[in-house]
């Protein structure tokens, strides 16, 4: 497996890869997804709690990866469960990553269609993004990581664009803190969890990262801290800009905030934001498509993942183009959200417990 990636990535690149994978389709709608009630805006507490849960998972992932330092999760499942079950689990992850990539394309198409090109056919929007992604997906991990590294600087543009909003905020909207009740705050965690996925890539990239286990763990931790703070910032901005009653009517609140402002140079700040977001979301799409191709390569024992890359992007595009309406899209997103919890929490925890129970470690396949 590592022969294809003779050049390893550094812990810093590892951290950036995770962040860029996380900054996917759910980012701009996260404050709406975790909005708690019409009486209080405690969604930002839910965002912080999701960050804590992910940190626990990162710790568990690290403990599992330390037992199999030279194997990806595709190989770990085979080492723990045997060839037949291991391959079946790998196939399930391949399908999961494929659905996540399709989910990114669907959300991207929906947002671009609503905000920029309402008359442009879906197949044009989706196919153009898929072709751009394919250009990178067939490349080696090091090249993809360099692209993520260059693009990551765009992350700092979005908070700058949001600064004018502070002239029209009302901090009292945050009060009373915790007014929604603990049960309501906790019940929103599954709704927001899909916006945070991307951290699970560490299970598949761990063998390709230079450095000690501590350095890798810290890199994943820093990525989680950054992303949690980043999303909490935009969540709080949303909750102090919109009243709790207004927010339930605004599915992409960050874009609505920016649409309210104009400047002598930039008349539509929301379009500038979308342009930046489009580039950022491409990194998430590339990451998941790459992992899908990597899984196919390992499962079918291909020479190189780039053999599978065109087929992966073609399938991903077809799923995203499947005839749909708002109801079917919402149903699809709900199913993907449930799957994300199963594949990022349930399966890795099960694999870790069995590896721990049967003392399986450092097994080569």
N, C-alpha and C positions, 0 to 999 in steps of 0.2 A: 504494500500500500504506500509506504513512504517513498518507494523508488520513484514514483511519479512526481513527488514533491521533494527533490533533492535539496532544494533550498528551503530552509525553515523560515518561519516568520518570527518576529521579536515579540516579547510580551506587550510592548506598546502597540504594535500592529494588531495583536490579538484583541486588545482592549477596544481599539477603533473598529475592528471588524464586528464585534458584538454590538457596539453602539449603533453602527450603521445598519445592522440587520434589524435592530429593535425599532429604529425610527421609520416604521413602515406606515401602512395605510391607516391604522387606527389612531394615530397621533392627533390629527386635527379634530377628531370627534370624541376624544377621551373625556373631556369635561362633561359633555352631554351624556355619555354612556354611564358615568358614575354619579350623575346628579341624583341626589337623595330624595328631596321632597320640595313642595311648593313653599314650605315654611322655613327651610334652612338650606344652606349651601355647604354641606359637609363632604362633598365629593373629594376634596383635596386630602381629607383624612384617609379616605379609601385608597387614594393613589399612594400615599405614604405606606399604608399597610401592605399593599401589593409589593412595594419595593422591599419591605422587610421579609415577606414570604419568599421572594426571589433570592434574597441573600441567603436564606436558609437552604434553598435548593442549590445555589452555587456551592455552598459548603458541602452538601451531599454529593454533588457532581464531582467535586474535587477528590473527595474520599474514594469514590468509585474509580475515577480515572487513575488515581495513584496505585490502585491494585492492578491496573492494566495500562501501564504508561506508554506502551508502544502500539496500542490498538485504538481504533475509532469505535464509536458505539455500535456501528454495524457489526464489527468483528467481536466486540465484547458480548453481544447477545448470543452469538454462535458459540463463543467460549463457555458461556454460562449454561445455556440451554441445550446445546448440541446443534448439529448442522440443520436438521429439519425445522425445529421451532425457531432457531436463530434466524434462518433465512426468511421464515414467515414474518417474524417481527421486523426484520429489515425491509421486507416488501411493504409492510404496513406503514413504516416511517417514510418510505419513498412516496407512497400515495399521500400521506399527510403533508409532506413538503410540497408536493405537486398542488394540493388543494390550497395551501397557504399562498403559493405563488399566484394561483388563479384568483384567490381572494384579493390579493394586492392589485391585480390588474382590474378586477371588477370595481373596487373602490376608486382606483385612479380614474377609470373611465367615467364613473358616475360623477365624480367631483369636476372633472374637466368639462364634461357635457353640461353640467348645471351652471358652471361659473364662467366658462370661456367659449366653448364651441357647441352651442345647443343644436345646431343643424348638421354637425359632422357625424357620419355613421359610426356606430360603435366599432366596427371592424377596422376602420382607419386608425382610430385612437389606440385600440388595443394592439393591433398588428405593428404599428410604428414603435410602440414601447417594447414589444417582444423582440423585434429585430435589433434594436439597440442593446437589449439585454443579452441576446445571443452572441453578439460581438465579444462580450466579456466572459460569458459563462463558459465558453470553450477554452478559455485561457487557463494557465496554471494559477494556483492559489496565490502565489506571490504577486502576480500581475493584478489579480482582482483586489488584493489587499492594498496595493499601491493606489489603485483607483479610489478605494474607500478612504484612504488617508488624505488624498488631495481634496476629495469632496467634503470631508468632515469639517473643514473650515467654514463651510456654508452654514453649519449649525449655529454659528454665532451671529449670523445676519438676522435670523428670525427674532430673537429677543430685542435687537436694536429697532427693527421695524415696528415692534409692539409698544415702544416707549410713548408715542403720542397718546395712547389710550389712557395713560395715567392722569390726563387732564379731565377725564369724565368718569372717575371711579367713585364708588361709595363703599368704604370699608365696613360699614354697618351691615352690609349684606352677609358678611361672614358670621354674624352673631345671631343667635347664641351658638357658640362652638359646641358641637355635639348635640345640638337640639333635635336632630333627626332620630337620635336613639342608636344605641350600639348595634342592635339587631339590623336596623336599616342600613347602617354604614357597612356592616359585614356582608349583608346580602348583595351589595353592589360589587363585591370583589370579583365574582365570575364575569360580570359585564365588562369590567375594565381589564381583565387579565389578558384578553386577546391583544390589546394594544401594547402589552409589555413583552410578548414572546419575541424570541430572537436570541435570548441568553442561552438557550439550549444548544446553540451551535458550538459552545465550548466542549460538549461531549464528543463532537465529531472532529474538531480541530486540535484538540489537546495534544495528540502525538506530534503535530507539526510545529509546535511552539518551542522555541529555544528557552533555556533557563530552568530554574528549579521549580518544584511544585509550589513553593511559597510565592515565587514571582508570578506564576500563572494564576494562582488564586487571587493575589492582589490585583492583577490586571483585570480579572473578571469582576472583582469587588468594585474597583474604581469605575468600571463601565456601568455597573448597577447604580452606584451613587450618582454618577453624572446624569444618567437617564431619569432616575427618580426625581432628582432636583429639577431637572429640565422640565419634565412633565408637570411637576408640582407648581412650578413657576407659572406655566400657562394655564393651569387649572385655577389657581388663585386669581390670576388676572381676569379670567372669564367670570369667576364668581363675584368679583367686586365691580365688574362692568355691567353685567346683567343681573337683574333681580331674580330671585328663585322662581317667580311666576313666569318671567320672560324666557328663562333658560330652557324650559320644557318645549319651547317652540323653535329652538335654534339648534339644528343637528350638527352644524359645523361652526361653533361659536367663534373660534379664532378668526375665521375668514370674515364673519359678519362684523367683528370688531374693527378689522383693518379696512373694511369697505367704507366705514364711516369717515375716514380721513383722506384728505388730498393735500398734495404739496405742489409748489410751483414746478418742480422737475418731474415728480411722479404723481400723475393724476389718480391712478388706481394702484394703491399700495397692495391691495389684495391680489392683484395680478402679479405684482413683483414677488409677493410671498408664494403664490402658487408656482411661479417659475422656479423658485429655489426649492420648494417642496417636491416638485417633479423630479429634479435631479437627485434629491435625497432618497425619494421612494424607489428610484431605480437601483440604488445600492441594496435595498432590502430584497427587491425582486431577484437581483443577480445572486445574492447570497443563497436564497432558498432554491433557485434553479440549479445553482452549482452543487448544493448538497444533494439534490435529487439525482443529478447526473453522477455524482460521486457514489451514491447508493446503488444505482444501476450498474455502474462499473464494477463495484465490489461484489454485488450479488451475482452478476452474470460473468464475472471474471474477464472483463474486457481489458484490453491493453491500456486504454486511456479514456478518461471520462468525456473527452470532447467528441468521442464517437456517439455517445448518448445525448449530448447537448441539443442538437437540432430536434430530435424526437421529443425531448423533454419540453422545449419551448413550444413546439407544435401542439402537443397535448394540452399544455397550460393555456395556450391561446384558444383552443377549441372549447375547453371548459369555461373559460371566461366569456366566450361568445355564445354559449348555449342560450337559446331563446328564454327570455326571462321578463318578469315584471317586478315591481317594488316588493311584492309579497314573497316571491320566490327568492329574491336577493336577500331579504331579511331572514328567511328560513335558512338559506345556505350559510349566512354569516353566523346564525345561531348554532348550527351544527358544527361549523368550524371552531367556534368558541369552545364547545364541549370537547371536541377532539383535542384542542390545544391543552386543556387541563389533563386529559388522559395521557397524552404523549410527552408532556413536560414534567408531570408530577407522578402519575400512577405507575407508568412503565419503568422509568428510571429508579423509583423507590423500590419497586418489586425486584428489579435486577440487582440493586445494591444489597437488599436483604438476603436474597438467595446466595449471592457471592459471599456475603459475610457468614451466612449460616453454614455453607458447605466449604468455606475457606478456599474459594477459588480466586486465584490471582496470578498475574504475570503469565498467562497462558497464551501461546502463539497458535494461530490458525493458518 
